[in-house]
Amino acid sequence: MDTLYTVVMSQLVIDGPAYQTGVLCEPILRSLPEWFGIEDALAQYVADMERLPTFLAYDEGELLGFLTVKQHFDTTAELLVMGILPQAHRRGIGRALVVRAQAWLASQGVEYLQVKTLGPSHPDEGYAKTRAFYQALGFHPLEEFRQIWDEHNPCLIMIKKV
C-alpha cells in the first residue's frame, strides 16, 4: 500500500490505492444485498478488486468501506464499485472515499470521471438516494441505457470533470 496517499479525517483513515483487496471487501458487498444481490456481478466485482486500485476506509482499524476505480483511457476513469457497511452509512465515508479517489486519479492525469447506477426510469428508492449522493458530489446524469445491463435494470451514466 502506498502510504503517500493516506488521508486522516478525525478517526477515519482512507488508505490507497491498494490492490488484491477482494477478500477484504467481499463481506461489505455481501452486507448490501439490495445493491449487490446478483451473485455473478458480486463475484466479478471481487475479481476486479484483485487487479484494480481500491481505496479503503478504516475507523479504529475496522474496515467500514471501499471504492474501486477503473481507468478506461489516459484521461477517463470510472468509479467501478463502492460499498459502505450499512451501520456506517451517512457518516461521510462515501464522500471521503470519492474525494480521495478523485484526487489520486487527478494526479494520474484523469480529467473525467463516470459512475454507472440504476437509472431513474426504475422506481427504486435506494437508488434514488444513490443518484442524489452522486449529484451532491458534482456528477451529472449523461444518459440512461437499457442495453448495458438489461431491460429491467436501466443503467444511468453520470459524469463529472475531475
N, C-alpha and C positions, 0 to 999 in steps of 0.2 A: 504494500500500500504506500502511496506517495504522500507522506505527511505534509509536504508543501501545501497540499490542498485540504488541510483540515481547518474547519471553521468551528469556533466555540460560541454558542449563544446561550447565556446563562448556564443551565446544566445540559443543554442539548449540544451534542457534538456531531458534526457532519463530516464523515470521512469519505475519501475517494479522490479520484476514481479507483475502484477496486475491481478485481477480476475473479473469476471462479467463485461466485457468490450464490450460486443456485441453491445449495444445501442450506445456507443461512436464511435465504429469503423465501424459500418454498412454504414454510409454516405461516408466514404472513399472508401469502396468496391464498392459502387454504382457509385462513380465518375470515376471508372476504368472499364467500360463495355467491353473493348477489352480484359481484363484479367478475369473479373468476371461477364460475361454476362449470365451465366447459373443460373437461379433463384434457383433451388434446391441446387446447390453447394454453392451458396452465403448464402442461409438460413442455411446450415449445418455449414459453417464457423462461422456465427454469433452465432449459438448454441454452437459450440466448444469454442468460446471465453468466454462463461459464466463460463466454468469449467477449462480451461487450462491457464497456465501462459502466460501473454501478456505484452510486453514492449511497452511503449507509448512515442512518440517523440513530444515534445512541443517546440514552439518558441513563446516567449512572451505570454504564456498562451493558444495559439492556437494549437490544436491537428493537426499535419501535417502527422503523420504516425504511424504505429504499426507493431509489429511482434509477432505472437503467436507460441509457441513451444509445442511439444508433446513428452514426454519421453515414448519410447516403452519398453525399458528394463533398467536395472540398469546403463548400460554403453552406451546406444544408445538413440538418440533423433532425432527429425525431426523439421526443420523449416516448420511449417504447412502452415502458410499463412502470407503474408506481403503485406501491402498496403501503398503507399505514395500519398498524394494528387497530381494531375497532375502538378499544378503550383509550387510544391516543389521538383519536380524531378531534379536530377543532382546537388544536394546541399550537398551530403554526408550523408543524413539522413538514407538511407537504409544500408549503410556501418556501421554507428554508431549503428543502431539497431542490426545488426548481431553481431558486436563486443561485445556489451553489453550482448546480449542473450548468446553468446558463453562463455563469462566469467562466467556468472551465472551458466550455465549448467556444466562447468568445476568444479565449486565449489560444485556441486551436484554429482560429480563422473562420469559424462558423458565423454566418450572418443572418440566417433564417432558421427558425425552429418550428416544427409542426408537432401536433399531437392528434391522435385519432381517438374518437369516443363515439358512443352511441348517439345517433342523430336525434334532433328534436321531433321528427315525424313519428318516433316511437315514444309512447306515453309512459316513460319510466321516471318516477320521482327522484330516485337515487342519481340517475344520470343527468337529470336537470340540474341537480346540485353540483355534479361533476363539471358540467359545462359552465355553470356560474363561477366555479372556482377558477377554471382556466381563463375565463373572461376577466376576472378580477386581477389576474396576473398579466394581462395585456394581450392574450390570444384573441384572434378574431375568427369567426366562422368563415371558411372559404367555400366549401361545397359539401353537400351530402350525397353519398353514393350508395346504391343498393347492390352494386356488383363486387365490392371489395370483400365484404363478409358474406351476407346473403340477404334475400328479400325481407326477412323478418328482423334483421339486425342492421339497419341503415348506419353507415359509417360517416360521421361528420369529421372532416379535416379542418382543424383550426391552426392558424399560423400566427407568428409574431416575428418582428425584427429583433435580433439579439442586441 
